[in-house]
């Protein structure tokens, strides 16, 4: 009887595996509410910056020349962890020295914080920089990530 139970269990597993394999081979229709974007259509670009450790103020800690004009859809910042006594981290994103945010993003370790935009357009070949302001006693932030969400103009 014990052999029969194992055999039935194995047969049921093989039948389930065959059903999954059959579903993978049958073409599935595209969802109407999620159209594919054309390769020539303007699209959303995520520009991601990662800093392993931030422990001091830095003007233009990150700098790049954006190779296309863009609308800024959002700016977010996060840090995996922080140490020190009452550590603070403020992130500001600038275009040609002028901030894109209404106020710097105050980063709290372990969460993602969205910035509020005051300027949502970046010109072609504009220099985009990220300034960091660190406060507290012996502060250190680990795995700081800044993400710009852009749409090509």
HELIX and SHEET records of a PDB file:
HELIX    1   1 UNK A    2  UNK A   25  1                                  24    
SHEET    1   A 3 UNK A  44  UNK A  54  0                                        
SHEET    2   A 3 UNK A 127  UNK A 152 -1                                        
SHEET    3   A 3 UNK A  58  UNK A  65 -1                                        
SHEET    1   B 4 UNK A  44  UNK A  54  0                                        
SHEET    2   B 4 UNK A 127  UNK A 152 -1                                        
SHEET    3   B 4 UNK A  70  UNK A  95 -1                                        
SHEET    4   B 4 UNK A  98  UNK A  99 -1                                        
SHEET    1   C 4 UNK A  44  UNK A  54  0                                        
SHEET    2   C 4 UNK A 127  UNK A 152 -1                                        
SHEET    3   C 4 UNK A  70  UNK A  95 -1                                        
SHEET    4   C 4 UNK A 105  UNK A 107 -1                                        
SHEET    1   D 4 UNK A  44  UNK A  54  0                                        
SHEET    2   D 4 UNK A 127  UNK A 152 -1                                        
SHEET    3   D 4 UNK A  70  UNK A  95 -1                                        
SHEET    4   D 4 UNK A 112  UNK A 114 -1                                        
SHEET    1   E 4 UNK A  44  UNK A  54  0                                        
SHEET    2   E 4 UNK A 127  UNK A 152 -1                                        
SHEET    3   E 4 UNK A  70  UNK A  95 -1                                        
SHEET    4   E 4 UNK A 121  UNK A 122 -1                                        
END                                                                             
